[in-house]
Every structure is written in C-alpha cells, then in structure tokens.
C-alpha cells in the first residue's frame, strides 16, 4: 500500500543524518543516483537471482490488470507516456470482456425463451 511505502521511507529517513532518505558518500549530489550496485546487494542479500527492477514494475501492472484496473490507470501508475506502452496489459484483463459476453448471451437466451412462450 502507498501508506506502507511512505511509512517505510519515513522510518528510513529517521535512521540517516542527512537531508536525503538515501544519502551517498560517493556521489556529487550527496544522494543515491545510480541504483545498480544497491540492487545487486539487495539480490545477493535476499538470495534472489535474475530479477530486474523492471520485472517488479511489470508485475505491478499485470496485477493491476488482473484485478480490473483500466489501462489508463495502469499507464498512469507506471508513468507511461503513451497508451501503446500500456497495451501489453490488456490481454490480462479479460474478466470484463467475459462478463459482457455472458450478459449478452443470457439476454439473447431470455429473448429466445420469451419468443417461444409467445408462439
């Protein structure tokens, strides 16, 4: 949840004596700029192999689609600049399409039953 992420960042900020949540002694800016080394340490410490940060973004978008979020919402949350970049997630949200087809078929069948009853 977003509230949980904010809570983690606030706790992290209290642990460091810097204006930055993620300070860096090696960068000119004084904060973390390049996350490759940090990400490699996260993977090593967690025992996870072959996981990219982009994989996590794709997983978020996929679960948003699976749980019924619109492509516009998914694109906005992932920072996509075009709808085309978000289209990959459209194949994961077929529940609304199935529900629409089922509703239409039930309506057709109801009309068919009614028509038989009138003959």
LUMKOLRO-148383 format. One record per residue: residue in three letters; x, y, z of N, C-alpha, C in turn; residue number from 1. Coordinates in nm, 3 decimals. Example, Ala and Ser with C-alpha at 12.3 -4.5 7.8 and 13.67 -1.06 7.14 Angstrom:
BEGIN
+---------+---------+---------+---------+---------+----------+---------+---------+---------+---------+-----+
: residuo :  n.east : n.north :    n.up : ca.east : ca.north :   ca.up :  c.east : c.north :    c.up : num :
+---------+---------+---------+---------+---------+----------+---------+---------+---------+---------+-----+
:     ALA :   1.319 :  -0.569 :   0.780 :   1.230 :   -0.450 :   0.780 :   1.320 :  -0.330 :   0.780 :   1 :
:     SER :   1.285 :  -0.225 :   0.708 :   1.367 :   -0.106 :   0.714 :   1.290 :   0.003 :   0.787 :   2 :
+---------+---------+---------+---------+---------+----------+---------+---------+---------+---------+-----+
# end
This chain:
BEGIN
+---------+---------+---------+---------+---------+----------+---------+---------+---------+---------+-----+
: residuo :  n.east : n.north :    n.up : ca.east : ca.north :   ca.up :  c.east : c.north :    c.up : num :
+---------+---------+---------+---------+---------+----------+---------+---------+---------+---------+-----+
:     UNK :   0.083 :  -0.118 :   0.000 :   0.000 :    0.000 :   0.000 :   0.088 :   0.124 :   0.000 :   1 :
:     UNK :   0.035 :   0.229 :  -0.053 :   0.111 :    0.353 :  -0.059 :   0.144 :   0.402 :   0.082 :   2 :
:     UNK :   0.050 :   0.389 :   0.174 :   0.073 :    0.433 :   0.312 :   0.190 :   0.356 :   0.374 :   3 :
:     UNK :   0.198 :   0.227 :   0.342 :   0.308 :    0.145 :   0.395 :   0.442 :   0.191 :   0.339 :   4 :
:     UNK :   0.445 :   0.223 :   0.210 :   0.570 :    0.270 :   0.148 :   0.614 :   0.402 :   0.211 :   5 :
:     UNK :   0.519 :   0.491 :   0.234 :   0.552 :    0.619 :   0.297 :   0.604 :   0.596 :   0.439 :   6 :
:     UNK :   0.543 :   0.504 :   0.509 :   0.587 :    0.472 :   0.645 :   0.731 :   0.418 :   0.645 :   7 :
:     UNK :   0.762 :   0.331 :   0.552 :   0.898 :    0.276 :   0.540 :   0.997 :   0.388 :   0.512 :   8 :
:     UNK :   0.963 :   0.478 :   0.421 :   1.053 :    0.589 :   0.387 :   1.074 :   0.683 :   0.506 :   9 :
:     UNK :   0.968 :   0.707 :   0.582 :   0.981 :    0.794 :   0.700 :   1.071 :   0.729 :   0.804 :  10 :
:     UNK :   1.056 :   0.598 :   0.826 :   1.144 :    0.528 :   0.921 :   1.289 :   0.533 :   0.872 :  11 :
:     UNK :   1.307 :   0.514 :   0.741 :   1.440 :    0.516 :   0.683 :   1.504 :   0.654 :   0.702 :  12 :
:     UNK :   1.427 :   0.759 :   0.682 :   1.476 :    0.896 :   0.697 :   1.526 :   0.922 :   0.839 :  13 :
:     UNK :   1.458 :   0.865 :   0.938 :   1.499 :    0.884 :   1.078 :   1.632 :   0.817 :   1.109 :  14 :
:     UNK :   1.669 :   0.718 :   1.030 :   1.792 :    0.642 :   1.054 :   1.917 :   0.710 :   0.999 :  15 :
:     UNK :   1.898 :   0.808 :   0.911 :   2.014 :    0.872 :   0.849 :   2.024 :   1.017 :   0.891 :  16 :
:     UNK :   2.148 :   1.063 :   0.903 :   2.173 :    1.203 :   0.939 :   2.207 :   1.280 :   0.811 :  17 :
:     UNK :   2.104 :   1.301 :   0.729 :   2.123 :    1.366 :   0.601 :   1.990 :   1.427 :   0.558 :  18 :
:     UNK :   1.997 :   1.518 :   0.463 :   1.874 :    1.572 :   0.408 :   1.809 :   1.471 :   0.313 :  19 :
:     UNK :   1.884 :   1.367 :   0.276 :   1.836 :    1.267 :   0.181 :   1.794 :   1.140 :   0.253 :  20 :
:     UNK :   1.692 :   1.075 :   0.202 :   1.649 :    0.945 :   0.256 :   1.754 :   0.839 :   0.224 :  21 :
:     UNK :   1.814 :   0.849 :   0.106 :   1.918 :    0.755 :   0.064 :   2.045 :   0.834 :   0.030 :  22 :
:     UNK :   2.121 :   0.872 :   0.132 :   2.243 :    0.950 :   0.108 :   2.352 :   0.864 :   0.044 :  23 :
:     UNK :   2.447 :   0.931 :  -0.019 :   2.560 :    0.862 :  -0.080 :   2.686 :   0.944 :  -0.056 :  24 :
:     UNK :   2.787 :   0.880 :  -0.001 :   2.915 :    0.947 :   0.024 :   2.998 :   0.959 :  -0.104 :  25 :
:     UNK :   2.959 :   0.885 :  -0.208 :   3.040 :    0.883 :  -0.330 :   2.983 :   0.966 :  -0.444 :  26 :
:     UNK :   2.860 :   1.012 :  -0.433 :   2.802 :    1.091 :  -0.543 :   2.822 :   1.241 :  -0.519 :  27 :
:     UNK :   2.829 :   1.316 :  -0.626 :   2.846 :    1.461 :  -0.615 :   2.724 :   1.527 :  -0.551 :  28 :
:     UNK :   2.608 :   1.471 :  -0.575 :   2.484 :    1.530 :  -0.523 :   2.463 :   1.502 :  -0.375 :  29 :
:     UNK :   2.529 :   1.397 :  -0.325 :   2.512 :    1.359 :  -0.185 :   2.401 :   1.258 :  -0.162 :  30 :
:     UNK :   2.334 :   1.217 :  -0.270 :   2.228 :    1.115 :  -0.258 :   2.249 :   1.006 :  -0.362 :  31 :
:     UNK :   2.182 :   0.896 :  -0.341 :   2.190 :    0.783 :  -0.432 :   2.141 :   0.826 :  -0.571 :  32 :
:     UNK :   2.223 :   0.805 :  -0.670 :   2.186 :    0.840 :  -0.807 :   2.175 :   0.717 :  -0.896 :  33 :
:     UNK :   2.263 :   0.623 :  -0.878 :   2.265 :    0.502 :  -0.958 :   2.238 :   0.383 :  -0.867 :  34 :
:     UNK :   2.135 :   0.309 :  -0.898 :   2.092 :    0.202 :  -0.807 :   2.143 :   0.063 :  -0.844 :  35 :
:     UNK :   2.223 :   0.051 :  -0.948 :   2.267 :   -0.082 :  -0.992 :   2.340 :  -0.159 :  -0.882 :  36 :
:     UNK :   2.436 :  -0.094 :  -0.818 :   2.512 :   -0.163 :  -0.713 :   2.423 :  -0.196 :  -0.593 :  37 :
:     UNK :   2.337 :  -0.102 :  -0.558 :   2.244 :   -0.124 :  -0.446 :   2.152 :  -0.241 :  -0.479 :  38 :
:     UNK :   2.100 :  -0.244 :  -0.602 :   2.010 :   -0.352 :  -0.644 :   2.082 :  -0.487 :  -0.639 :  39 :
:     UNK :   2.206 :  -0.490 :  -0.683 :   2.283 :   -0.615 :  -0.678 :   2.299 :  -0.663 :  -0.533 :  40 :
:     UNK :   2.321 :  -0.570 :  -0.440 :   2.331 :   -0.606 :  -0.299 :   2.199 :  -0.659 :  -0.245 :  41 :
:     UNK :   2.089 :  -0.598 :  -0.286 :   1.957 :   -0.645 :  -0.243 :   1.936 :  -0.789 :  -0.291 :  42 :
:     UNK :   1.967 :  -0.814 :  -0.416 :   1.950 :   -0.950 :  -0.471 :   2.040 :  -1.050 :  -0.398 :  43 :
:     UNK :   2.165 :  -1.012 :  -0.376 :   2.260 :   -1.101 :  -0.308 :   2.212 :  -1.132 :  -0.166 :  44 :
:     UNK :   2.172 :  -1.028 :  -0.091 :   2.129 :   -1.047 :   0.047 :   1.999 :  -1.125 :   0.059 :  45 :
:     UNK :   1.916 :  -1.118 :  -0.043 :   1.787 :   -1.189 :  -0.037 :   1.794 :  -1.328 :  -0.098 :  46 :
:     UNK :   1.903 :  -1.358 :  -0.166 :   1.917 :   -1.489 :  -0.230 :   1.838 :  -1.499 :  -0.360 :  47 :
:     UNK :   1.794 :  -1.386 :  -0.413 :   1.718 :   -1.385 :  -0.539 :   1.816 :  -1.366 :  -0.654 :  48 :
:     UNK :   1.796 :  -1.444 :  -0.758 :   1.881 :   -1.432 :  -0.877 :   1.795 :  -1.392 :  -0.996 :  49 :
:     UNK :   1.855 :  -1.318 :  -1.086 :   1.792 :   -1.285 :  -1.213 :   1.657 :  -1.213 :  -1.197 :  50 :
:     UNK :   1.657 :  -1.105 :  -1.124 :   1.537 :   -1.021 :  -1.110 :   1.577 :  -0.877 :  -1.139 :  51 :
:     UNK :   1.503 :  -0.815 :  -1.230 :   1.529 :   -0.676 :  -1.264 :   1.423 :  -0.587 :  -1.201 :  52 :
:     UNK :   1.458 :  -0.463 :  -1.176 :   1.361 :   -0.368 :  -1.121 :   1.242 :  -0.357 :  -1.217 :  53 :
:     UNK :   1.269 :  -0.363 :  -1.345 :   1.161 :   -0.356 :  -1.444 :   1.063 :  -0.473 :  -1.428 :  54 :
:     UNK :   1.113 :  -0.589 :  -1.385 :   1.024 :   -0.704 :  -1.361 :   0.920 :  -0.671 :  -1.254 :  55 :
:     UNK :   0.961 :  -0.596 :  -1.154 :   0.870 :   -0.557 :  -1.047 :   0.764 :  -0.461 :  -1.100 :  56 :
:     UNK :   0.806 :  -0.367 :  -1.185 :   0.709 :   -0.275 :  -1.248 :   0.608 :  -0.353 :  -1.332 :  57 :
:     UNK :   0.657 :  -0.449 :  -1.410 :   0.568 :   -0.529 :  -1.495 :   0.472 :  -0.611 :  -1.411 :  58 :
:     UNK :   0.521 :  -0.663 :  -1.298 :   0.434 :   -0.740 :  -1.209 :   0.323 :  -0.652 :  -1.153 :  59 :
:     UNK :   0.358 :  -0.531 :  -1.112 :   0.256 :   -0.439 :  -1.061 :   0.151 :  -0.413 :  -1.169 :  60 :
:     UNK :   0.193 :  -0.379 :  -1.289 :   0.099 :   -0.354 :  -1.398 :   0.013 :  -0.475 :  -1.428 :  61 :
:     UNK :   0.073 :  -0.593 :  -1.424 :  -0.002 :   -0.716 :  -1.451 :  -0.110 :  -0.739 :  -1.346 :  62 :
:     UNK :  -0.074 :  -0.722 :  -1.219 :  -0.173 :   -0.743 :  -1.114 :  -0.281 :  -0.634 :  -1.115 :  63 :
:     UNK :  -0.245 :  -0.514 :  -1.156 :  -0.348 :   -0.411 :  -1.170 :  -0.448 :  -0.454 :  -1.276 :  64 :
:     UNK :  -0.399 :  -0.506 :  -1.389 :  -0.488 :   -0.552 :  -1.496 :  -0.573 :  -0.669 :  -1.450 :  65 :
:     UNK :  -0.511 :  -0.765 :  -1.384 :  -0.582 :   -0.885 :  -1.337 :  -0.694 :  -0.848 :  -1.240 :  66 :
:     UNK :  -0.671 :  -0.745 :  -1.160 :  -0.771 :   -0.706 :  -1.060 :  -0.870 :  -0.602 :  -1.113 :  67 :
:     UNK :  -0.865 :  -0.573 :  -1.243 :  -0.968 :   -0.492 :  -1.305 :  -0.939 :  -0.345 :  -1.326 :  68 :
:     UNK :  -0.816 :  -0.301 :  -1.304 :  -0.784 :   -0.160 :  -1.328 :  -0.790 :  -0.131 :  -1.478 :  69 :
:     UNK :  -0.828 :  -0.010 :  -1.511 :  -0.832 :    0.030 :  -1.651 :  -0.690 :   0.051 :  -1.703 :  70 :
:     UNK :  -0.676 :   0.045 :  -1.835 :  -0.545 :    0.068 :  -1.894 :  -0.497 :   0.210 :  -1.867 :  71 :
:     UNK :  -0.588 :   0.306 :  -1.859 :  -0.549 :    0.444 :  -1.829 :  -0.486 :   0.453 :  -1.690 :  72 :
:     UNK :  -0.546 :   0.386 :  -1.593 :  -0.493 :    0.388 :  -1.456 :  -0.358 :   0.316 :  -1.451 :  73 :
:     UNK :  -0.348 :   0.203 :  -1.518 :  -0.222 :    0.128 :  -1.518 :  -0.111 :   0.213 :  -1.580 :  74 :
:     UNK :  -0.141 :   0.273 :  -1.694 :  -0.041 :    0.356 :  -1.760 :   0.004 :   0.472 :  -1.674 :  75 :
:     UNK :  -0.091 :   0.535 :  -1.607 :  -0.056 :    0.649 :  -1.521 :   0.030 :   0.603 :  -1.403 :  76 :
:     UNK :  -0.006 :   0.491 :  -1.342 :   0.070 :    0.446 :  -1.225 :   0.211 :   0.401 :  -1.262 :  77 :
:     UNK :   0.230 :   0.354 :  -1.385 :   0.363 :    0.311 :  -1.429 :   0.440 :   0.423 :  -1.498 :  78 :
:     UNK :   0.376 :   0.538 :  -1.514 :   0.444 :    0.652 :  -1.576 :   0.459 :   0.640 :  -1.726 :  79 :
:     UNK :   0.371 :   0.563 :  -1.791 :   0.378 :    0.551 :  -1.936 :   0.334 :   0.682 :  -2.001 :  80 :
:     UNK :   0.404 :   0.720 :  -2.105 :   0.370 :    0.844 :  -2.176 :   0.269 :   0.818 :  -2.287 :  81 :
:     UNK :   0.257 :   0.693 :  -2.331 :   0.162 :    0.661 :  -2.438 :   0.076 :   0.541 :  -2.399 :  82 :
:     UNK :  -0.044 :   0.537 :  -2.456 :  -0.133 :    0.423 :  -2.431 :  -0.076 :   0.296 :  -2.492 :  83 :
:     UNK :   0.000 :   0.312 :  -2.598 :   0.059 :    0.196 :  -2.666 :   0.150 :   0.117 :  -2.572 :  84 :
:     UNK :   0.223 :   0.186 :  -2.486 :   0.313 :    0.118 :  -2.391 :   0.234 :   0.036 :  -2.290 :  85 :
:     UNK :   0.110 :   0.073 :  -2.267 :   0.027 :    0.005 :  -2.166 :  -0.054 :  -0.110 :  -2.226 :  86 :
:     UNK :  -0.064 :  -0.116 :  -2.357 :  -0.149 :   -0.216 :  -2.423 :  -0.110 :  -0.360 :  -2.389 :  87 :
:     UNK :   0.016 :  -0.384 :  -2.354 :   0.059 :   -0.520 :  -2.321 :  -0.023 :  -0.579 :  -2.207 :  88 :
:     UNK :  -0.079 :  -0.493 :  -2.122 :  -0.156 :   -0.540 :  -2.007 :  -0.301 :  -0.571 :  -2.042 :  89 :
:     UNK :  -0.347 :  -0.532 :  -2.160 :  -0.487 :   -0.550 :  -2.197 :  -0.525 :  -0.698 :  -2.204 :  90 :
:     UNK :  -0.432 :  -0.783 :  -2.238 :  -0.462 :   -0.927 :  -2.250 :  -0.487 :  -0.993 :  -2.115 :  91 :
:     UNK :  -0.447 :  -0.925 :  -2.007 :  -0.461 :   -0.984 :  -1.874 :  -0.596 :  -0.954 :  -1.810 :  92 :
:     UNK :  -0.668 :  -0.858 :  -1.864 :  -0.795 :   -0.819 :  -1.804 :  -0.909 :  -0.860 :  -1.895 :  93 :
:     UNK :  -0.936 :  -0.989 :  -1.902 :  -1.043 :   -1.041 :  -1.986 :  -1.172 :  -1.063 :  -1.909 :  94 :
:     UNK :  -1.171 :  -1.045 :  -1.778 :  -1.290 :   -1.070 :  -1.698 :  -1.406 :  -0.980 :  -1.740 :  95 :
:     UNK :  -1.378 :  -0.854 :  -1.768 :  -1.486 :   -0.764 :  -1.807 :  -1.540 :  -0.802 :  -1.945 :  96 :
:     UNK :  -1.453 :  -0.849 :  -2.033 :  -1.498 :   -0.895 :  -2.165 :  -1.585 :  -1.019 :  -2.150 :  97 :
:     UNK :  -1.539 :  -1.114 :  -2.069 :  -1.618 :   -1.236 :  -2.045 :  -1.753 :  -1.203 :  -1.983 :  98 :
:     UNK :  -1.752 :  -1.113 :  -1.885 :  -1.877 :   -1.074 :  -1.819 :  -1.973 :  -1.011 :  -1.919 :  99 :
:     UNK :  -1.922 :  -0.928 :  -2.009 :  -2.005 :   -0.864 :  -2.110 :  -2.065 :  -0.967 :  -2.205 : 100 :
:     UNK :  -1.983 :  -1.062 :  -2.249 :  -2.031 :   -1.168 :  -2.338 :  -2.137 :  -1.252 :  -2.268 : 101 :
:     UNK :  -2.110 :  -1.292 :  -2.143 :  -2.207 :   -1.372 :  -2.068 :  -2.339 :  -1.300 :  -2.051 : 102 :
:     UNK :  -2.335 :  -1.171 :  -2.021 :  -2.456 :   -1.092 :  -2.004 :  -2.535 :  -1.085 :  -2.135 : 103 :
:     UNK :  -2.463 :  -1.064 :  -2.245 :  -2.530 :   -1.058 :  -2.376 :  -2.593 :  -1.192 :  -2.411 : 104 :
:     UNK :  -2.522 :  -1.301 :  -2.388 :  -2.576 :   -1.434 :  -2.420 :  -2.697 :  -1.465 :  -2.332 : 105 :
:     UNK :  -2.692 :  -1.431 :  -2.205 :  -2.808 :   -1.452 :  -2.117 :  -2.929 :  -1.373 :  -2.166 : 106 :
:     UNK :  -2.904 :  -1.252 :  -2.211 :  -3.013 :   -1.169 :  -2.263 :  -3.072 :  -1.230 :  -2.390 : 107 :
:     UNK :  -2.986 :  -1.278 :  -2.479 :  -3.032 :   -1.344 :  -2.602 :  -3.116 :  -1.466 :  -2.566 : 108 :
:     UNK :  -3.067 :  -1.545 :  -2.472 :  -3.140 :   -1.667 :  -2.433 :  -3.274 :  -1.632 :  -2.369 : 109 :
:     UNK :  -3.279 :  -1.525 :  -2.293 :  -3.405 :   -1.482 :  -2.231 :  -3.504 :  -1.441 :  -2.339 : 110 :
:     UNK :  -3.459 :  -1.366 :  -2.440 :  -3.547 :   -1.328 :  -2.550 :  -3.596 :  -1.452 :  -2.624 : 111 :
:     UNK :  -3.507 :  -1.548 :  -2.643 :  -3.543 :   -1.672 :  -2.712 :  -3.651 :  -1.746 :  -2.634 : 112 :
:     UNK :  -3.635 :  -1.755 :  -2.503 :  -3.736 :   -1.822 :  -2.419 :  -3.870 :  -1.747 :  -2.426 : 113 :
:     UNK :  -3.864 :  -1.615 :  -2.418 :  -3.985 :   -1.535 :  -2.426 :  -4.056 :  -1.553 :  -2.559 : 114 :
:     UNK :  -3.977 :  -1.555 :  -2.668 :  -4.035 :   -1.570 :  -2.802 :  -4.103 :  -1.707 :  -2.816 : 115 :
:     UNK :  -4.043 :  -1.810 :  -2.759 :  -4.104 :   -1.945 :  -2.764 :  -4.234 :  -1.947 :  -2.686 : 116 :
:     UNK :  -4.237 :  -1.876 :  -2.574 :  -4.356 :   -1.874 :  -2.490 :  -4.472 :  -1.802 :  -2.557 : 117 :
:     UNK :  -4.441 :  -1.711 :  -2.648 :  -4.547 :   -1.637 :  -2.719 :  -4.600 :  -1.711 :  -2.839 : 118 :
:     UNK :  -4.532 :  -1.812 :  -2.885 :  -4.578 :   -1.887 :  -3.004 :  -4.674 :  -1.996 :  -2.971 : 119 :
+---------+---------+---------+---------+---------+----------+---------+---------+---------+---------+-----+
# end
